[in-house]
Amino acid sequence: MPGPLSGIRVVDLTGVVSGPLATAFLADQGADVIKIEPPGSGDALRKWRKLRNGTSVWWDAQSRNKESVCIDLRVAEGQALVRELLRDADVLIENFRPGTLEAWGL
């Protein structure tokens, strides 16, 4: 059965705890959440605190019901990809320091 947020697309540019938890709640309610992770080790939450099979238990809990995509926001190609994703998005959630997205032209 679809949730009340079915059909809503969320682009998740958050990291660590509060942002991923917020977007997990949206995904639990049926939103299509696209989690953008940096290349290399991915979101820092993947290796945060206690690990099970090489991945954080926090990551397992907070990445549920999301689609993860690796995009480097620091390069022009990655920024262009995010702009494409945002064209069809209803919601953008981010928790960077103020001015970070502006510095990247986002």
N, C-alpha and C positions, 0 to 999 in steps of 0.2 A: 504494500500500500504506500503510495507516495506521501511524503511529508508535506507540511504546510509551506515550506520554502522550495518545493519542487519547481524547477524552471528558472530559479534564480542562480546566476553565475557569479561566483566570488573569486577574485584574484587575491591570493594570500602572499604578501611580501613580508610576513612577520618572522620573528625568530625568538628562540628560547621558550618562555613559558606563557605569558599572558596572551600574546597574539595568537599563537597556535591553539590555545585553549578556546579562545573566542571563536575561531574559525571551525574548530571541531564541533562546537555547539551548533553552528550554522549547518554544518554537514550532517549532523545528527537529525536535523529537522528537514533534510532533503535537498539542501542547496548543493549545487555542483561547485565544489571548492577545488581550485587549481593552486597548489602550493608550489611556489617558485623557490628553488634551492640553489645555492652557489655551487659551482663546480668544485671538484676535489672531495672534501669530506661531507658535503651537503650541509644541511641545517645543523647548527651546533648542538641542538637538542638530541641528535642521534647518538652522541657520545657523552651525554650529561648524566652524571651520577651513576647509579648501579646499572651495569650492563648484563644483558642476558643474550647469549649467542652473538655477542659482539655489537649489540644494539641496545640503546637505553630503553628501559621500561617506560620512561616518560615519552619517548618517541612513539612507541607502540600505542600508547594511550591517546596521544594528541594528534597523530597523523591518520587516525581512523576516518574512513569514508572520504578521503581526499585523493586527488590525483597529483603526484609529484612530478615536476618538470625541472630539469637542470638548465638554468640560464645565468650567464654572467652579466649582471647588471652594470658592471664597470666598463663594458665595451659597447661600442655603437651597435653591433649586431644584436647583442642581448637586449639593449634598450628598444630596438626596433621590434623584436619579438614580443616584448611586454606590451608595447603600444598596440600591436595586433591583437593580443589577448584582451586588452582593455576595451577595444572597440565593441566587443560582444558582451562585456561584463556589466553587471548591474551594481556591483560593489567592489571597492578596492579597500583592503585592510593592510596597513603597514605600521611598523613601529620603529622606524629609523630615527636617528637624531634629526631635529628640525633642520631643513635645508638640504638634506641628503638627496631626496628625489629631485629637487630643483637643480642641484649640481649635476645630476645625471640627465637632465632634460626631460624628466618624467613628472 
